[in-house]
Amino acid sequence: MKRKVMTLDQIRAESYLEDADQLGIGALVDVENMGFCKDGVTKWYFFQNAKGEDCVYYHRSVIDQNKPANFNIAIA
C-alpha cells in the first residue's frame, strides 16, 4: 500500500490543536515509525492523518539542505 505524502503545513491544517502552526510532527500526530532515508540526512515519519489514511512526512534538516551530509565530523 502506498502512503500519502504530506507536508508539515498540510498536517498542521488538519490539526485540532490551537497553536498547531508552532508545533512539530511529533506533537501533531501519533508517529507510528520513523527513520532516516538512504541519504543519511532526510528523516521519514509514518503516521495516520485525520481521515485514517496511512501517510508519510519527510523532513530534511535546514542546516543540511544545501550541502551533502558529512559524517566525518570530529567532536572535541
Buried (B, 14 or more C-beta within 10 A) or exposed (E): EEBEEBEBEEBBEBBEEEEBEEBEBEEBBEBEEBEEEEEEBBBBBBBBBEEEEEBBBEBEEEEBEEEEEEEEEEEE
